[in-house]
Amino acid sequence: MKLVGISGAPAGDKTAIAVNHVLVNAKRTNPDLKTELVDIRDYEIDFFNGAPLADYNEDTWNIVKKITSADFLVFGTPIYQASIPGSLKNLFDHLPEFAFKRKVTGMIATGWSDRHFLVMEYHLRSILSYFKGLVPTGNVFVHNSAFNMDGDEIKDARVLERIQALAEEIVALQDGMKNG
């Protein structure tokens, strides 16, 4: 099985760090698991204009292929202005409607306001559900204060425990779907 983690942050490292923590913990849960971190900053994704996928650049094609070929996924997003960034929404616009059918799609978000956790529940969850993804219950919001002063490490033990629980849940759910 392959778990792909998508960091949907157009800038900064916190979201990629949080997504990577999920991938590392998932690998600990199932050492046979293959994982890959896909950081949106590493791709020049064309702006979606309604054309078929074949009409877009190679980066757009490659990131869509990585996502659709994954067995299951975890999406990381920063919260900007009480929403996901436009770059992540643009990526979603390139995906086919049933892209996540029979796939677990976990969520992890970073942000400055405690209320931003609601964006995962009321915005990102509906997008993942539209694509027919199974969204687990243990999704994680990481307040920026959970990081160290340099912003390159999560220091909050409770957040790390929740990330571990999310990783365990998505692995167990995907195992159940595969074997069910």
C-alpha positions as a Markdown table, in Angstrom:
| # | Residue | x | y | z |
|---|---|---|---|---|
| 1 | Met | 0.0 | 0.0 | 0.0 |
| 2 | Lys | 1.1 | 3.5 | -0.7 |
| 3 | Leu | 0.2 | 6.6 | 1.4 |
| 4 | Val | 0.8 | 9.9 | -0.2 |
| 5 | Gly | 0.8 | 13.1 | 1.9 |
| 6 | Ile | 0.1 | 16.3 | 0.2 |
| 7 | Ser | 1.3 | 19.6 | 1.6 |
| 8 | Gly | -0.9 | 22.2 | 0.1 |
| 9 | Ala | 1.0 | 25.2 | 1.5 |
| 10 | Pro | 2.3 | 27.6 | -1.2 |
| 11 | Ala | 4.8 | 29.0 | 1.3 |
| 12 | Gly | 6.5 | 28.1 | 4.6 |
| 13 | Asp | 7.4 | 24.7 | 6.0 |
| 14 | Lys | 5.0 | 24.1 | 8.9 |
| 15 | Thr | 2.4 | 22.2 | 6.8 |
| 16 | Ala | 4.9 | 20.0 | 5.1 |
| 17 | Ile | 6.5 | 19.2 | 8.6 |
| 18 | Ala | 3.0 | 18.3 | 9.9 |
| 19 | Val | 2.2 | 16.1 | 6.9 |
| 20 | Asn | 5.6 | 14.4 | 7.2 |
| 21 | His | 4.9 | 13.5 | 10.8 |
| 22 | Val | 1.8 | 11.7 | 9.7 |
| 23 | Leu | 3.8 | 9.8 | 7.1 |
| 24 | Val | 6.5 | 8.8 | 9.6 |
| 25 | Asn | 4.0 | 7.6 | 12.1 |
| 26 | Ala | 2.1 | 5.7 | 9.5 |
| 27 | Lys | 5.3 | 3.9 | 8.5 |
| 28 | Arg | 5.9 | 3.0 | 12.1 |
| 29 | Thr | 2.4 | 1.6 | 12.3 |
| 30 | Asn | 2.9 | -0.5 | 9.1 |
| 31 | Pro | 6.6 | -0.9 | 8.2 |
| 32 | Asp | 5.6 | -2.4 | 4.8 |
| 33 | Leu | 3.9 | 0.9 | 3.8 |
| 34 | Lys | 5.3 | 3.0 | 1.1 |
| 35 | Thr | 5.0 | 6.7 | 1.7 |
| 36 | Glu | 5.6 | 9.9 | -0.3 |
| 37 | Leu | 5.5 | 13.5 | 0.6 |
| 38 | Val | 4.2 | 15.7 | -2.3 |
| 39 | Asp | 4.9 | 19.4 | -1.5 |
| 40 | Ile | 2.8 | 21.7 | -3.8 |
| 41 | Arg | 5.8 | 24.1 | -3.7 |
| 42 | Asp | 7.8 | 21.7 | -5.8 |
| 43 | Tyr | 5.4 | 21.8 | -8.7 |
| 44 | Glu | 4.3 | 24.4 | -11.2 |
| 45 | Ile | 0.7 | 23.5 | -11.4 |
| 46 | Asp | -1.2 | 25.1 | -14.3 |
| 47 | Phe | -4.3 | 27.2 | -13.4 |
| 48 | Phe | -7.3 | 25.1 | -14.0 |
| 49 | Asn | -9.4 | 26.3 | -17.0 |
| 50 | Gly | -11.7 | 23.3 | -17.7 |
| 51 | Ala | -9.5 | 21.7 | -20.3 |
| 52 | Pro | -8.7 | 18.0 | -20.2 |
| 53 | Leu | -5.8 | 17.0 | -18.0 |
| 54 | Ala | -3.7 | 16.2 | -21.1 |
| 55 | Asp | -3.7 | 19.9 | -22.0 |
| 56 | Tyr | -1.8 | 20.9 | -18.9 |
| 57 | Asn | 1.9 | 21.0 | -18.2 |
| 58 | Glu | 4.0 | 18.0 | -17.0 |
| 59 | Asp | 4.1 | 19.1 | -13.4 |
| 60 | Thr | 0.3 | 19.2 | -13.3 |
| 61 | Trp | 0.0 | 15.8 | -14.9 |
| 62 | Asn | 2.6 | 14.3 | -12.5 |
| 63 | Ile | 1.0 | 15.6 | -9.3 |
| 64 | Val | -2.4 | 14.4 | -10.3 |
| 65 | Lys | -1.0 | 11.0 | -11.2 |
| 66 | Lys | 0.7 | 10.7 | -7.8 |
| 67 | Ile | -2.5 | 11.5 | -6.0 |
| 68 | Thr | -4.8 | 9.3 | -8.1 |
| 69 | Ser | -2.5 | 6.3 | -8.0 |
| 70 | Ala | -2.1 | 6.4 | -4.2 |
| 71 | Asp | -3.9 | 3.8 | -2.1 |
| 72 | Phe | -4.7 | 6.5 | 0.5 |
| 73 | Leu | -3.9 | 10.1 | 1.3 |
| 74 | Val | -3.4 | 12.7 | 3.9 |
| 75 | Phe | -4.0 | 16.3 | 2.9 |
| 76 | Gly | -2.2 | 19.1 | 4.8 |
| 77 | Thr | -3.2 | 22.7 | 4.5 |
| 78 | Pro | -2.5 | 26.0 | 6.1 |
| 79 | Ile | -5.5 | 28.0 | 6.9 |
| 80 | Tyr | -5.5 | 31.5 | 5.3 |
| 81 | Gln | -8.4 | 33.9 | 5.7 |
| 82 | Ala | -10.6 | 31.0 | 7.1 |
| 83 | Ser | -10.1 | 28.9 | 4.0 |
| 84 | Ile | -7.6 | 26.6 | 2.3 |
| 85 | Pro | -5.1 | 28.3 | -0.1 |
| 86 | Gly | -6.1 | 28.8 | -3.7 |
| 87 | Ser | -3.2 | 26.7 | -4.8 |
| 88 | Leu | -4.6 | 23.7 | -3.1 |
| 89 | Lys | -8.1 | 24.4 | -4.4 |
| 90 | Asn | -6.6 | 24.7 | -7.9 |
| 91 | Leu | -5.0 | 21.2 | -7.5 |
| 92 | Phe | -8.4 | 19.8 | -6.4 |
| 93 | Asp | -9.9 | 21.3 | -9.6 |
| 94 | His | -7.7 | 19.1 | -11.7 |
| 95 | Leu | -8.9 | 15.8 | -10.1 |
| 96 | Pro | -11.6 | 13.6 | -11.5 |
| 97 | Glu | -14.9 | 13.3 | -9.4 |
| 98 | Phe | -14.2 | 9.8 | -8.1 |
| 99 | Ala | -10.5 | 10.4 | -7.4 |
| 100 | Phe | -10.7 | 9.2 | -3.8 |
| 101 | Lys | -13.3 | 6.4 | -4.1 |
| 102 | Arg | -12.3 | 3.5 | -1.7 |
| 103 | Lys | -9.5 | 5.7 | -0.3 |
| 104 | Val | -9.0 | 7.1 | 3.2 |
| 105 | Thr | -8.3 | 10.8 | 3.0 |
| 106 | Gly | -7.0 | 12.2 | 6.3 |
| 107 | Met | -6.6 | 15.9 | 7.1 |
| 108 | Ile | -4.1 | 18.0 | 9.0 |
| 109 | Ala | -4.1 | 21.7 | 9.1 |
| 110 | Thr | -1.9 | 24.5 | 10.4 |
| 111 | Gly | -2.9 | 28.0 | 11.4 |
| 112 | Trp | -2.8 | 30.9 | 13.8 |
| 113 | Ser | -6.3 | 30.8 | 15.2 |
| 114 | Asp | -7.9 | 28.0 | 17.3 |
| 115 | Arg | -11.1 | 28.6 | 15.3 |
| 116 | His | -9.3 | 27.6 | 12.1 |
| 117 | Phe | -9.8 | 24.0 | 12.9 |
| 118 | Leu | -13.4 | 24.5 | 11.7 |
| 119 | Val | -12.1 | 24.9 | 8.1 |
| 120 | Met | -11.1 | 21.3 | 8.0 |
| 121 | Glu | -14.5 | 20.2 | 9.2 |
| 122 | Tyr | -16.7 | 22.5 | 7.2 |
| 123 | His | -14.6 | 23.1 | 4.0 |
| 124 | Leu | -11.9 | 20.6 | 3.4 |
| 125 | Arg | -14.0 | 17.6 | 4.6 |
| 126 | Ser | -16.7 | 18.5 | 2.1 |
| 127 | Ile | -14.2 | 18.7 | -0.8 |
| 128 | Leu | -12.7 | 15.3 | 0.1 |
| 129 | Ser | -16.2 | 13.8 | 0.5 |
| 130 | Tyr | -17.2 | 15.2 | -3.0 |
| 131 | Phe | -14.3 | 13.1 | -4.4 |
| 132 | Lys | -15.8 | 10.1 | -2.5 |
| 133 | Gly | -12.9 | 9.9 | 0.0 |
| 134 | Leu | -13.4 | 8.3 | 3.4 |
| 135 | Val | -12.6 | 11.0 | 5.9 |
| 136 | Pro | -11.5 | 9.7 | 9.4 |
| 137 | Thr | -12.6 | 11.2 | 12.6 |
| 138 | Gly | -9.2 | 11.9 | 14.2 |
| 139 | Asn | -8.0 | 14.7 | 11.9 |
| 140 | Val | -5.5 | 17.2 | 13.4 |
| 141 | Phe | -5.2 | 21.0 | 13.7 |
| 142 | Val | -1.8 | 22.2 | 14.6 |
| 143 | His | -1.7 | 25.7 | 16.0 |
| 144 | Asn | 1.5 | 27.6 | 15.1 |
| 145 | Ser | 2.3 | 27.8 | 18.8 |
| 146 | Ala | 2.8 | 24.0 | 18.7 |
| 147 | Phe | 6.1 | 24.5 | 16.8 |
| 148 | Asn | 9.4 | 25.5 | 18.3 |
| 149 | Met | 10.8 | 29.1 | 17.9 |
| 150 | Asp | 12.4 | 28.3 | 14.5 |
| 151 | Gly | 9.2 | 26.8 | 13.2 |
| 152 | Asp | 10.9 | 23.6 | 12.0 |
| 153 | Glu | 9.8 | 21.1 | 14.7 |
| 154 | Ile | 6.5 | 20.3 | 16.4 |
| 155 | Lys | 7.2 | 20.6 | 20.2 |
| 156 | Asp | 3.7 | 20.1 | 21.6 |
| 157 | Ala | 3.5 | 16.5 | 22.9 |
| 158 | Arg | -0.4 | 16.5 | 22.7 |
| 159 | Val | -0.3 | 17.4 | 19.0 |
| 160 | Leu | 2.3 | 14.7 | 18.4 |
| 161 | Glu | 0.0 | 12.2 | 20.1 |
| 162 | Arg | -2.9 | 13.3 | 17.9 |
| 163 | Ile | -0.8 | 13.0 | 14.8 |
| 164 | Gln | 0.2 | 9.5 | 15.8 |
| 165 | Ala | -3.5 | 8.6 | 16.4 |
| 166 | Leu | -4.4 | 10.0 | 13.0 |
| 167 | Ala | -1.7 | 7.9 | 11.3 |
| 168 | Glu | -2.9 | 4.8 | 13.1 |
| 169 | Glu | -6.5 | 5.5 | 12.2 |
| 170 | Ile | -5.9 | 6.0 | 8.5 |
| 171 | Val | -3.7 | 2.9 | 8.3 |
| 172 | Ala | -6.3 | 0.8 | 10.1 |
| 173 | Leu | -9.2 | 2.2 | 8.0 |
| 174 | Gln | -7.3 | 1.6 | 4.7 |
| 175 | Asp | -6.3 | -1.9 | 5.8 |
| 176 | Gly | -10.0 | -2.6 | 6.6 |
| 177 | Met | -11.1 | -1.3 | 3.2 |
| 178 | Lys | -8.4 | -3.4 | 1.4 |
| 179 | Asn | -9.3 | -6.5 | 3.3 |
| 180 | Gly | -13.0 | -6.0 | 3.6 |
